[in-house]
Amino acid sequence: MLDTKDALVEYSVRKGLRVRGWDHDRDPAPEDAWDQGRWPGSRDRGIDGCPEPISARLDSVLVARTVAACWHASAPAIERLRA
């Protein structure tokens, strides 16, 4: 039962990438894409809007692919917000 959470999170991440058309290789995300915290323009959902974080052991290739996909999808908007 200990690996059930990991399997569920991995399945959900893979499905999320597939649904968005992001389940392919791309250039790696820059180093600052790995920084913890919220991106500029993130909505403050309040105490009730953001549940407690969970930890899951995921394949490092999947994690890198997810960070890269999120970065490349968001980079133009982030650059405009930072300007």
C-alpha positions as CSV (number, residue, x, y, z in Angstrom):
1,M,0.0,0.0,0.0
2,L,2.9,2.4,0.5
3,D,3.5,2.8,-3.2
4,T,-0.1,3.3,-4.1
5,K,0.1,7.1,-3.7
6,D,3.3,7.2,-5.9
7,A,1.5,5.1,-8.6
8,L,-1.6,7.3,-8.5
9,V,0.4,10.5,-8.8
10,E,2.6,9.2,-11.6
11,Y,-0.5,8.0,-13.5
12,S,-2.2,11.4,-13.1
13,V,0.9,13.4,-14.1
14,R,1.4,11.2,-17.2
15,K,-2.3,11.6,-18.1
16,G,-2.1,15.3,-17.6
17,L,0.9,15.6,-19.9
18,R,-0.9,13.5,-22.5
19,V,-4.1,15.4,-22.4
20,R,-2.3,18.7,-22.9
21,G,-0.1,17.3,-25.7
22,W,3.0,17.8,-23.6
23,D,4.1,14.2,-23.5
24,H,7.1,14.5,-25.7
25,D,10.8,15.5,-25.3
26,R,11.7,19.2,-25.5
27,D,14.6,21.3,-24.5
28,P,15.3,21.2,-20.7
29,A,13.8,24.0,-18.6
30,P,16.3,26.6,-17.3
31,E,17.6,26.3,-13.8
32,D,15.2,28.9,-12.4
33,A,12.3,26.8,-13.5
34,W,13.2,24.4,-10.7
35,D,12.9,27.1,-8.0
36,Q,10.3,26.4,-5.3
37,G,7.4,28.7,-4.9
38,R,4.7,30.3,-7.0
39,W,5.2,31.8,-10.4
40,P,4.4,35.5,-11.0
41,G,0.7,35.9,-11.7
42,S,-0.3,32.9,-9.7
43,R,-3.6,33.4,-8.0
44,D,-3.8,33.4,-4.2
45,R,-6.4,30.8,-3.6
46,G,-6.4,31.3,0.2
47,I,-6.1,28.8,3.0
48,D,-9.1,26.7,1.8
49,G,-8.1,26.8,-1.9
50,C,-4.7,25.1,-1.6
51,P,-4.6,21.8,0.1
52,E,-1.6,20.6,2.0
53,P,1.3,19.4,-0.3
54,I,1.9,15.7,-0.7
55,S,5.2,13.9,-1.4
56,A,5.5,11.3,-4.1
57,R,8.4,9.3,-5.5
58,L,8.4,9.9,-9.2
59,D,10.7,8.9,-12.1
60,S,13.3,11.6,-12.6
61,V,12.7,11.6,-16.4
62,L,9.0,12.2,-15.8
63,V,9.7,15.1,-13.4
64,A,12.2,16.7,-15.8
65,R,9.7,16.3,-18.7
66,T,6.9,17.9,-16.6
67,V,9.0,20.9,-15.5
68,A,10.2,21.4,-19.1
69,A,6.6,21.2,-20.4
70,C,5.2,23.6,-17.8
71,W,8.1,26.0,-18.4
72,H,7.8,26.1,-22.2
73,A,4.1,26.5,-22.0
74,S,4.3,29.4,-19.5
75,A,7.5,31.1,-20.5
76,P,6.0,33.8,-22.8
77,A,3.4,34.8,-20.2
78,I,6.0,34.8,-17.4
79,E,8.3,37.0,-19.4
80,R,5.5,39.5,-20.0
81,L,4.7,39.6,-16.3
82,R,8.3,40.1,-15.3
83,A,8.7,43.0,-17.8
